Amino acid sequence: MKLATFRYQNQTRIGAVVDEEIVDGLGDTSLPAYMIAFLEQGDSALHKMQQLISSGSLRIPLTDVQLLAPIPRPRKYLGIGLNYADHVDETGLEKPEYPMFFTKQSSCVIGDGAAIEMPPVSEKVDYEGELAFVIGKRCKHVPVEKAHEVIAGFTIANDVTVRDWQFRTPTWTLGKSFDTHGPLGPWIVTADEIVNPHALSLKTWVDDELRQNSNTCYMMFNCYEMIAYLSQAMTLEVGDVITTGTPSGVGVKMKPRGYLKAGQVVKIEIEGIGTLVNPVIDEAN
């Protein structure tokens, strides 16, 4: 099932994408209008949404709605750095002994089609195509072999990074958290439809140029290991978003540098999920 948050007739709501239409969650008044509340209801909410799909309930053409980030304001937005061997090699940095997590502030999140803004304080804005997963059950101390049970589903992330600001502090937080620098979407594909999240092709284009072409099989720490590691330290909550790292091909390592520029379009495609597309514009004064 593809779960989406969307805006239609000046109202934000959730639904399920089927082909080129979206099944409106308002068809069942017992369903909440926001994704985190929906996920908190677990299998019950998924069953009700499936009934709406099967019943032929109200469907709206995707062209008539605005897709928003599936989790517009995650409770936590955590990313892992240096998680693909080829990306470690291109940076010249050492392979991390432990998973290296950082925080993106949730105010950076935007959805499919929304614009990535170039801030006036830097011209070193970079893209990072990544698989992301969404936590579906509140949990702590999760063993690796049970970690798949707490994942609600998977989506696509662009971990947009302002490189000079990233390295001003060892936590990377500021360089990862500029407004509009957290595209997520276009929807969440529920975990039951992703047989193996560690065998998905991942591609990133800037305009028509293929910049990243890899597979999630090259992660050094997989999704389940990330959950086990993080949950030793903190309670993971429903709706938390965790990104899984980017492969080689980022702009900062191109010669000449391939930083983003206003007027370009970034497209990220992950097998089994879809595509996330965002134009790049100058930040409005």
C-alpha positions in Angstrom: 0.0 0.0 0.0 1.2 3.5 -0.8 0.2 5.9 1.9 0.2 9.6 1.1 -0.4 12.9 2.8 -2.0 15.3 0.4 -3.8 18.6 0.1 -7.1 18.9 -1.7 -9.7 21.7 -1.7 -7.6 23.6 0.9 -7.7 20.6 3.3 -4.8 18.3 4.3 -5.7 14.6 4.5 -4.3 11.2 4.0 -5.0 8.4 1.5 -3.7 5.5 -0.5 -2.3 5.9 -4.0 -3.7 3.4 -6.5 -2.4 3.8 -10.1 -2.9 7.4 -11.0 -5.5 8.1 -8.3 -5.7 8.6 -4.6 -8.2 6.9 -2.3 -9.4 9.5 0.1 -9.1 8.5 3.8 -12.1 10.7 4.5 -14.2 7.9 3.1 -14.0 6.3 6.6 -14.7 8.9 9.3 -13.0 6.7 11.9 -9.6 7.2 10.3 -7.5 10.1 11.4 -6.6 12.9 9.0 -2.8 12.9 9.8 -0.3 10.2 9.0 1.3 9.8 12.5 -2.1 9.2 14.1 -2.9 6.8 11.3 0.2 4.8 11.8 -0.4 4.7 15.6 -3.6 2.8 14.9 -1.5 0.1 13.3 -3.1 -2.9 11.5 -6.6 -1.6 12.3 -6.1 1.6 10.2 -4.4 -0.3 7.4 -7.3 -2.8 7.3 -9.8 0.1 7.1 -7.7 1.8 4.3 -7.6 -1.5 2.4 -11.4 -1.7 2.7 -11.7 1.7 1.2 -9.5 0.6 -1.7 -11.5 -2.5 -2.3 -14.8 -0.8 -2.1 -14.1 1.6 -4.9 -14.5 4.5 -2.4 -13.9 8.1 -3.5 -10.9 8.4 -5.7 -9.3 11.7 -6.7 -6.9 12.0 -9.7 -3.3 12.5 -8.5 -3.2 15.5 -10.9 -5.8 17.2 -8.8 -4.0 17.0 -5.5 -0.8 18.4 -4.0 1.3 15.6 -2.5 2.9 16.7 0.7 5.7 15.0 2.6 4.1 11.7 3.9 5.3 12.7 7.4 5.2 16.5 7.2 6.7 17.0 10.6 8.5 13.9 12.0 9.0 13.7 15.7 12.6 12.7 15.0 14.5 12.9 11.7 17.7 11.0 12.0 20.3 10.4 9.3 23.3 8.1 9.1 26.5 9.3 7.6 29.1 7.4 5.5 27.1 4.3 5.2 28.1 3.3 1.6 31.6 2.0 1.1 31.9 3.8 -2.3 30.8 7.1 -0.7 33.4 6.6 2.1 36.0 6.0 -0.6 35.1 9.2 -2.5 35.2 11.3 0.6 38.6 10.0 1.6 37.4 9.5 5.2 37.8 6.4 7.3 35.1 3.8 7.5 33.1 4.4 10.7 33.4 1.7 13.4 29.9 2.4 14.6 26.8 3.9 12.9 27.3 7.6 12.7 24.0 9.4 13.2 23.1 13.1 12.9 19.9 15.0 13.3 18.0 16.9 10.6 15.6 19.4 12.1 12.0 18.5 11.1 11.3 22.1 9.9 13.4 21.3 6.8 10.9 18.7 5.5 9.1 19.3 2.2 7.2 17.0 -0.2 7.4 15.9 -3.8 7.3 18.8 -6.2 8.1 21.4 -3.6 11.2 23.6 -4.3 14.6 23.2 -2.7 15.7 26.8 -1.9 19.3 28.0 -2.4 20.2 30.1 0.6 22.0 33.4 0.1 24.7 32.4 2.6 26.2 29.5 0.5 26.6 28.2 -3.0 27.7 24.8 -1.8 24.3 23.0 -1.7 24.5 19.3 -2.5 22.0 16.5 -3.0 22.1 13.0 -1.4 19.6 10.4 -2.7 18.6 8.0 0.1 16.2 5.3 1.2 14.4 6.2 4.3 12.2 4.2 6.7 9.4 5.2 9.0 9.0 3.8 12.5 5.5 2.3 13.0 5.7 1.1 16.6 7.0 2.8 19.7 10.0 0.8 20.8 13.3 0.5 22.7 16.0 -2.1 22.9 15.0 -3.8 19.7 17.1 -6.8 18.7 18.2 -6.9 15.1 16.2 -10.0 14.3 12.9 -8.2 15.3 13.7 -4.8 13.9 11.6 -5.4 10.8 8.6 -5.6 13.0 8.8 -1.9 14.0 9.0 -0.4 10.4 5.8 1.0 9.1 7.2 1.5 5.6 9.7 3.1 3.3 10.0 6.3 1.4 12.6 8.4 -0.5 14.7 11.1 1.0 17.0 13.8 -0.4 19.4 14.7 2.3 20.1 18.1 0.9 23.3 19.4 2.6 25.0 22.8 2.7 28.6 21.6 2.6 30.4 24.5 4.1 27.9 24.8 7.0 28.0 21.0 7.5 31.6 21.0 8.5 31.4 24.1 10.7 30.4 21.8 13.6 31.1 18.1 14.2 27.4 17.3 14.6 26.6 18.5 11.0 23.2 19.6 12.2 23.1 23.2 10.7 24.4 22.1 7.3 21.7 19.4 7.2 18.8 21.4 8.4 18.2 24.5 6.2 14.6 25.2 5.4 13.4 23.1 2.4 16.4 20.8 2.6 14.6 17.7 3.6 12.5 16.4 0.7 10.6 13.2 1.5 8.1 11.2 -0.5 6.3 10.9 -2.7 4.6 8.4 -0.3 5.2 5.6 2.2 5.2 2.1 0.7 4.2 -0.2 3.6 6.8 -2.7 4.8 4.8 -5.7 3.6 5.4 -4.6 0.0 9.2 -4.2 0.3 10.4 -7.8 0.5 14.0 -6.8 1.0 14.9 -3.2 1.6 18.6 -4.1 1.2 18.3 -5.0 -2.5 16.8 -1.9 -4.1 18.3 0.1 -7.0 18.8 3.8 -6.2 19.4 6.5 -8.8 19.7 10.3 -8.6 19.5 12.7 -11.6 20.3 16.4 -11.7 18.3 17.5 -14.7 19.1 14.8 -17.3 22.4 13.8 -15.8 22.6 10.5 -13.8 24.7 11.4 -10.8 24.1 8.4 -8.5 23.5 4.8 -9.6 23.8 2.2 -6.8 21.9 -0.3 -4.8 20.9 -0.5 -1.1 22.8 -3.8 -0.9 26.0 -1.7 -0.5 25.0 -0.3 2.9 27.5 -1.1 5.6 24.9 -0.9 8.4 21.5 -2.1 7.3 18.1 -0.8 8.3 17.7 -3.4 11.1 21.1 -2.8 12.5 20.4 0.9 12.6 17.2 0.3 14.6 18.9 -2.0 17.0 21.7 0.5 17.6 19.5 3.6 17.9 17.0 1.9 20.2 19.7 1.1 22.7 20.0 4.9 23.3 16.5 6.3 22.7 12.9 5.4 22.4 11.9 5.3 18.8 8.4 6.7 18.2 5.8 6.3 15.6 6.5 8.6 12.7 10.2 8.9 13.3 12.1 9.1 10.0 15.5 7.5 9.6 17.5 7.9 6.4 20.0 5.2 5.5 22.9 7.1 3.8 23.9 8.0 0.3 26.1 6.2 -2.3 28.9 7.8 -4.3 28.2 10.5 -6.9 27.5 13.5 -4.7 28.2 16.9 -6.1 31.0 17.9 -3.8 33.2 15.1 -5.2 32.7 15.9 -8.8 35.3 17.7 -10.9 34.3 20.4 -11.3 32.0 20.5 -8.3 28.5 19.5 -9.1 26.7 21.7 -6.5 23.0 22.5 -7.2 22.0 25.7 -9.0 18.7 27.5 -9.2 16.7 26.2 -12.3 17.9 22.6 -11.9 15.6 19.7 -11.0 16.7 16.8 -8.7 15.0 13.4 -9.3 15.6 10.4 -7.1 14.2 6.9 -8.0 14.2 3.9 -5.7 13.0 0.5 -6.9 9.7 -0.5 -5.5 8.9 3.0 -4.2 8.8 5.5 -7.0 10.4 8.9 -7.7 10.9 12.0 -5.7 11.2 15.2 -7.8 12.1 18.7 -6.6 13.0 21.8 -8.5 15.8 24.1 -7.2 15.1 27.8 -6.8 16.8 30.8 -5.2 15.5 31.5 -1.7 13.0 34.4 -1.7 14.1 37.5 0.0 
